[in-house]
């Protein structure tokens, strides 16, 4: 039974290379190992290789019998004829190659990175052809997937072609314009598992392809992206936290915090404002709601919380408050997501106003020591049309600030209005 060496990938059992290695010869094999790595060549039996002679005179002299010619000078470039070197080695043992001795000396298989890159390119090319064959679209989308990292993500998966096939089947099953499907029923019909499109590689790939092919707008959060494709996520989880302001017809104890799920937000009517100028406040973080519930003591606090970036449905529902005569005041954290959050609310609700989201409020929020702050990616900060100075001071500072830093001022606003 033959045994392949992990370094030279040959059966080198019993090969006697003692006369060809050692303190004065191993420099040559080390340099040839580097050549093999660059070329992805494990054998090094053809062509030529350029190596640099060492400073040690004994080492330079020791290789003349192998590479031929005169003893090279220190630092001289030696052109090694690999076929001639192979012939000299095989006079000792017909199994010997320069690559074998180089690999044994270096203690590694030569050219693994080069071969690995070539294998990866081949696998990527096969995946690209397969994806383009099964996704029915006239628009080129592979470059966009590649730039977004999806090619690498798929190659890292255990079953990339199966994922692509399921993505293609999902896209083919999407409803025609105006139609709607439930996401979990769609997932069950494609994969046999109702939660297969909840999160992970498959739903991410589907949305990436839909974006790259222009079927849905770019930059949408997942729930909104599915909605744009005609797919309804469950409408009982998520939604808005509410304290002191509830849909018309609801009866709740004073100070009760409830979640208004998407199903109710899509069809609720709000009570009319008792008079003009009465505010409903909108926050991003549940901690603000907790503080308000603890401090309200029966006062008419009116607060909604989006628990992160609001969906289009949530923005529409909050906009319904403005239609009912309430003044809507919105705020979020002073970071990239928070600024986008506020911009979305102000754009979707033209009459809404920012709530402590000015430059002065940001500066007041920078209460933690510099070493404890979160750095901003200032190049990615969106514009703050409601207060251009805010954008400037955030870039100048370079740090994020959070709603909790203004909690006392926010509570004062809630209790006074």
Wavefront OBJ file of the C-alpha trace (Angstrom):
o trace
v 0.000 0.000 0.000
v 1.504 3.334 -1.062
v 1.623 6.286 1.317
v 1.580 9.799 -0.065
v 3.630 12.445 1.688
v 1.581 15.485 2.810
v 4.347 17.794 1.575
v 5.435 16.421 -1.801
v 2.167 14.464 -2.400
v 4.199 11.469 -3.635
v 5.188 8.135 -2.172
v 8.627 9.119 -0.912
v 9.002 6.215 1.520
v 12.622 5.133 1.624
v 13.943 7.951 -0.544
v 17.504 8.690 0.576
v 18.129 12.390 0.208
v 20.767 12.739 2.908
v 23.496 13.570 0.410
v 21.344 16.233 -1.203
v 20.334 18.154 1.917
v 21.948 19.652 4.940
v 23.284 22.914 6.275
v 25.092 23.903 3.064
v 22.462 22.787 0.534
v 19.143 23.586 2.122
v 19.290 27.271 1.103
v 18.825 26.151 -2.513
v 15.763 24.069 -1.693
v 14.298 26.867 0.435
v 14.604 29.311 -2.465
v 13.133 26.777 -4.893
v 10.236 26.257 -2.451
v 9.459 29.961 -2.792
v 9.517 29.573 -6.582
v 7.141 26.618 -6.359
v 4.779 28.633 -4.170
v 4.686 31.508 -6.656
v 4.094 29.197 -9.598
v 1.788 26.715 -7.954
v 4.243 24.032 -9.159
v 4.757 21.067 -6.852
v 7.384 19.271 -8.946
v 9.645 21.970 -10.476
v 10.943 19.608 -13.180
v 10.735 21.882 -16.252
v 11.768 25.384 -17.195
v 14.167 27.553 -15.232
v 14.130 29.150 -11.810
v 16.058 32.196 -10.633
v 17.564 32.023 -7.142
v 19.943 34.359 -5.330
v 23.240 32.980 -4.049
v 23.845 33.346 -0.286
v 26.703 35.226 1.354
v 28.311 32.076 2.778
v 31.044 30.857 0.409
v 30.740 27.214 1.547
v 27.033 27.202 0.783
v 27.632 28.699 -2.654
v 30.279 26.138 -3.503
v 28.153 23.228 -2.253
v 25.531 23.605 -4.993
v 27.816 23.755 -8.020
v 27.526 20.012 -8.536
v 23.738 20.338 -8.686
v 23.247 23.503 -10.721
v 26.429 23.366 -12.831
v 28.784 26.169 -13.800
v 31.222 28.061 -11.627
v 30.762 28.885 -7.985
v 28.466 31.934 -7.932
v 29.289 35.203 -6.211
v 27.404 36.337 -3.109
v 24.097 37.875 -4.186
v 24.445 36.623 -7.760
v 21.293 35.452 -9.532
v 21.589 31.815 -10.528
v 19.479 30.506 -13.404
v 18.683 26.920 -12.470
v 17.803 24.560 -15.348
v 15.146 22.490 -13.610
v 15.164 19.607 -16.105
v 18.952 19.255 -15.763
v 18.672 19.471 -11.961
v 15.975 16.787 -12.040
v 18.238 14.477 -14.049
v 21.050 14.907 -11.497
v 18.678 14.194 -8.615
v 17.193 11.108 -10.244
v 20.648 9.645 -10.593
v 20.331 9.184 -6.817
v 16.706 8.016 -6.863
v 14.301 8.062 -9.868
v 11.520 9.392 -7.609
v 13.356 12.560 -6.684
v 12.360 15.950 -8.057
v 13.480 19.462 -7.106
v 9.952 20.083 -5.845
v 10.116 17.056 -3.539
v 13.350 18.203 -1.907
v 12.071 21.787 -1.696
v 8.849 20.658 -0.026
v 10.663 18.384 2.439
v 13.090 21.158 3.363
v 10.395 23.804 3.726
v 8.040 21.425 5.531
v 5.002 22.349 3.416
v 3.163 21.504 0.227
v 4.237 23.934 -2.472
v 1.877 26.290 -4.264
v -1.209 25.624 -2.139
v -2.338 29.252 -2.243
v -1.963 29.494 -6.015
v -3.770 26.212 -6.570
v -6.406 27.188 -4.036
v -6.994 30.481 -5.841
v -7.283 28.666 -9.160
v -9.724 26.162 -7.698
v -11.736 29.001 -6.180
v -11.858 30.800 -9.531
v -13.080 27.629 -11.201
v -15.733 27.084 -8.520
v -16.814 30.714 -8.788
v -17.102 30.462 -12.550
v -19.223 27.310 -12.284
v -21.449 29.007 -9.712
v -21.838 32.098 -11.900
v -22.870 30.011 -14.920
v -25.302 27.993 -12.821
v -26.849 31.110 -11.266
v -27.283 32.876 -14.599
v -28.836 29.719 -16.074
v -31.496 29.277 -13.384
v -32.452 32.895 -12.631
v -34.892 34.040 -15.290
v -34.107 37.696 -15.946
v -32.877 39.786 -18.826
v -30.869 42.109 -16.593
v -27.234 41.366 -15.759
v -26.966 40.991 -11.998
v -23.917 38.831 -11.207
v -21.433 41.758 -10.889
v -23.687 43.397 -8.301
v -23.928 40.137 -6.317
v -20.159 39.748 -6.499
v -19.513 43.296 -5.269
v -21.932 42.814 -2.382
v -20.068 39.695 -1.237
v -22.709 37.171 -2.209
v -20.405 35.123 -4.421
v -17.994 34.548 -1.532
v -20.873 33.845 0.860
v -22.300 31.216 -1.453
v -18.935 29.546 -2.026
v -18.538 29.249 1.741
v -21.883 27.430 2.023
v -22.103 23.649 2.006
v -24.642 23.584 -0.844
v -24.313 26.752 -2.948
v -26.081 25.418 -6.046
v -29.034 24.174 -3.986
v -29.352 27.631 -2.402
v -29.282 29.235 -5.849
v -31.918 26.774 -7.093
v -34.176 27.589 -4.134
v -33.657 31.315 -4.683
v -34.613 30.891 -8.329
v -37.742 28.931 -7.378
v -38.682 31.576 -4.804
v -38.305 34.395 -7.313
v -40.297 32.470 -9.918
v -43.110 31.999 -7.381
v -43.436 35.692 -6.489
v -46.878 37.114 -7.206
v -47.623 39.261 -10.205
v -47.936 42.994 -9.682
v -50.692 43.699 -7.179
v -50.780 40.171 -5.786
v -49.750 39.181 -2.267
v -48.340 36.009 -0.709
v -47.514 35.068 2.867
v -43.763 34.613 3.314
v -43.947 31.479 5.410
v -46.372 29.781 3.045
v -44.046 30.672 0.178
v -41.072 29.244 2.093
v -42.962 26.033 2.834
v -43.939 25.574 -0.808
v -40.321 25.993 -1.988
v -38.286 24.292 0.748
v -40.751 22.368 2.912
v -39.756 24.557 5.878
v -41.981 27.558 6.685
v -39.140 29.530 8.301
v -36.620 29.122 5.470
v -37.129 32.719 4.335
v -37.094 34.274 7.807
v -33.342 34.916 7.885
v -30.070 33.511 6.620
v -28.376 33.014 3.268
v -31.409 32.027 1.184
v -33.671 35.025 1.931
v -30.674 37.356 1.767
v -29.766 36.046 -1.669
v -33.347 36.356 -2.919
v -33.545 39.995 -1.851
v -30.082 40.725 -3.251
v -31.076 39.337 -6.661
v -34.379 41.207 -6.643
v -32.480 44.415 -5.861
v -29.766 43.767 -8.460
v -32.358 43.067 -11.156
v -34.336 46.196 -10.332
v -37.445 44.429 -9.098
v -37.312 46.125 -5.695
v -35.618 49.385 -4.623
v -32.174 49.268 -3.023
v -31.615 50.049 0.642
v -34.886 48.737 2.043
v -34.934 46.898 5.376
v -35.917 43.217 4.971
v -39.601 43.520 5.893
v -40.070 46.459 3.511
v -38.096 44.684 0.784
v -40.344 41.618 1.001
v -43.403 43.858 0.946
v -42.113 45.523 -2.234
v -41.858 42.062 -3.811
v -45.474 41.243 -2.922
v -44.601 39.100 0.094
v -46.212 39.677 3.483
v -44.242 38.836 6.602
v -46.219 37.922 9.671
v -48.233 40.923 10.804
v -48.466 40.050 14.492
v -44.889 40.685 15.641
v -43.017 43.958 15.604
v -44.902 47.228 15.344
v -44.880 50.189 17.739
v -44.656 50.389 21.518
v -47.304 52.799 22.760
v -47.743 54.667 26.013
v -50.715 56.993 26.497
v -51.800 57.027 22.838
v -53.738 54.126 21.355
v -56.036 53.449 18.403
v -59.554 54.800 18.734
v -61.867 52.409 20.551
v -59.120 50.853 22.667
v -59.545 51.061 26.439
v -56.430 50.601 28.557
v -55.432 51.467 32.126
v -53.485 54.709 32.444
v -49.725 54.157 32.174
v -50.049 50.841 30.342
v -47.433 50.144 27.656
v -48.659 47.967 24.790
v -47.364 46.826 21.434
v -49.489 47.769 18.448
v -48.620 45.071 15.888
v -48.400 45.690 12.136
v -51.797 44.067 11.590
v -53.472 46.731 13.737
v -51.320 49.589 12.473
v -52.427 48.850 8.929
v -56.077 49.477 9.767
v -56.246 51.524 12.952
v -57.839 54.940 13.346
v -56.436 57.326 15.915
v -58.508 59.502 18.243
v -58.794 63.145 17.273
v -56.426 65.557 18.997
v -58.237 67.550 21.712
v -56.768 70.794 20.370
v -54.065 72.006 18.015
v -50.448 71.840 19.110
v -50.859 68.800 21.363
v -47.960 66.473 20.706
v -47.381 62.783 20.326
v -43.682 62.017 20.764
v -41.849 59.306 18.818
v -38.642 57.713 20.085
v -36.333 54.979 18.829
v -35.351 53.226 22.046
v -37.532 51.186 24.453
v -35.491 52.520 27.396
v -37.128 55.914 26.859
v -40.568 54.279 27.065
v -39.576 52.468 30.259
v -38.452 55.718 31.868
v -41.630 57.477 30.774
v -43.856 54.700 32.121
v -42.024 54.786 35.446
v -42.314 58.561 35.799
v -45.686 59.355 34.299
v -47.709 58.721 37.506
v -50.918 59.033 35.568
v -49.883 62.181 33.663
v -51.083 62.276 30.041
v -47.815 61.122 28.461
v -48.157 60.286 24.761
v -45.194 58.315 23.417
v -44.608 55.860 20.578
v -41.435 53.804 20.114
v -40.304 52.311 16.806
v -37.730 49.999 18.474
v -35.200 50.816 15.782
v -35.673 51.924 12.194
v -39.373 52.358 11.372
v -40.948 50.440 8.509
v -42.993 52.145 5.819
v -46.146 50.788 7.483
v -45.128 52.265 10.828
v -44.358 55.647 9.271
v -47.758 55.630 7.558
v -49.455 54.754 10.840
v -47.661 57.534 12.709
v -48.622 59.859 9.872
v -52.231 59.028 10.676
v -51.779 60.869 13.968
v -50.930 64.043 12.079
v -54.064 63.537 9.977
v -56.033 63.310 13.231
v -54.742 66.716 14.331
v -51.825 65.704 16.566
v -48.418 67.349 16.269
v -45.844 64.580 15.813
v -42.354 65.115 17.299
v -39.678 62.565 16.381
v -36.179 61.730 17.515
v -33.587 58.931 17.619
v -29.941 58.317 18.488
v -27.251 60.593 17.130
v -25.632 58.047 14.820
v -25.958 57.043 11.184
v -29.011 54.849 11.707
v -30.670 57.409 13.975
v -30.252 60.246 11.484
v -31.661 58.059 8.700
v -34.512 57.087 11.013
v -35.448 60.714 11.710
v -35.055 61.704 8.061
v -37.439 58.906 7.047
v -40.050 60.003 9.564
v -39.821 63.679 8.596
v -40.017 62.795 4.908
v -42.994 60.488 5.419
v -44.835 62.887 7.735
v -44.356 66.395 6.317
v -45.921 68.122 9.318
v -43.727 66.283 11.845
v -41.033 68.166 13.763
v -37.704 67.016 15.212
v -37.630 66.456 18.966
v -34.343 67.525 20.565
v -32.456 66.575 17.382
v -30.543 69.830 16.886
v -26.789 70.485 17.060
v -27.068 71.829 20.615
v -28.917 68.685 21.716
v -26.195 66.507 20.226
v -23.469 68.426 22.046
v -25.414 68.094 25.297
v -25.567 64.335 24.744
v -21.775 63.904 24.689
v -21.573 63.165 28.383
v -19.373 60.054 28.419
v -15.550 60.239 28.448
v -13.966 60.117 25.003
v -12.576 56.630 25.602
v -16.090 55.311 26.221
v -17.722 56.736 23.123
v -18.564 55.022 19.845
v -16.780 56.422 16.817
v -18.846 57.457 13.806
v -18.164 56.661 10.193
v -18.403 60.350 9.363
v -18.225 59.749 5.608
v -21.472 57.766 5.837
v -23.455 60.254 7.917
v -26.616 61.341 6.074
v -27.543 64.985 5.704
v -29.679 66.571 8.415
v -31.945 68.885 6.439
v -33.879 69.859 9.590
v -30.636 71.302 11.061
v -27.547 71.371 8.790
v -25.404 72.419 11.760
v -26.072 69.018 13.337
v -24.346 67.254 10.468
v -21.346 69.548 10.752
v -20.852 69.201 14.509
v -21.231 65.411 14.353
v -18.521 65.227 11.690
v -16.317 67.544 13.732
v -16.828 65.502 16.904
v -16.689 62.083 15.270
v -18.635 60.328 18.040
v -22.129 58.902 18.385
v -24.495 59.978 21.163
v -27.600 58.241 22.412
v -31.090 59.079 23.599
v -30.411 57.891 27.133
v -27.968 60.790 27.608
v -30.900 63.226 27.338
v -33.355 61.178 29.360
v -34.090 63.910 31.934
v -34.846 66.521 29.257
v -36.980 64.034 27.335
v -39.006 63.220 30.439
v -39.556 66.925 31.083
v -40.891 67.358 27.541
v -43.247 64.392 27.907
v -44.650 65.502 31.237
v -45.160 69.128 30.218
v -47.007 68.569 26.955
l 1 2 3 4 5 6 7 8 9 10 11 12 13 14 15 16 17 18 19 20 21 22 23 24 25 26 27 28 29 30 31 32 33 34 35 36 37 38 39 40 41 42 43 44 45 46 47 48 49 50 51 52 53 54 55 56 57 58 59 60 61 62 63 64 65 66 67 68 69 70 71 72 73 74 75 76 77 78 79 80 81 82 83 84 85 86 87 88 89 90 91 92 93 94 95 96 97 98 99 100 101 102 103 104 105 106 107 108 109 110 111 112 113 114 115 116 117 118 119 120 121 122 123 124 125 126 127 128 129 130 131 132 133 134 135 136 137 138 139 140 141 142 143 144 145 146 147 148 149 150 151 152 153 154 155 156 157 158 159 160 161 162 163 164 165 166 167 168 169 170 171 172 173 174 175 176 177 178 179 180 181 182 183 184 185 186 187 188 189 190 191 192 193 194 195 196 197 198 199 200 201 202 203 204 205 206 207 208 209 210 211 212 213 214 215 216 217 218 219 220 221 222 223 224 225 226 227 228 229 230 231 232 233 234 235 236 237 238 239 240 241 242 243 244 245 246 247 248 249 250 251 252 253 254 255 256 257 258 259 260 261 262 263 264 265 266 267 268 269 270 271 272 273 274 275 276 277 278 279 280 281 282 283 284 285 286 287 288 289 290 291 292 293 294 295 296 297 298 299 300 301 302 303 304 305 306 307 308 309 310 311 312 313 314 315 316 317 318 319 320 321 322 323 324 325 326 327 328 329 330 331 332 333 334 335 336 337 338 339 340 341 342 343 344 345 346 347 348 349 350 351 352 353 354 355 356 357 358 359 360 361 362 363 364 365 366 367 368 369 370 371 372 373 374 375 376 377 378 379 380 381 382 383 384 385 386 387 388 389 390 391 392 393 394 395 396 397 398 399 400 401 402 403 404 405 406 407 408 409 410 411 412 413 414 415 416 417
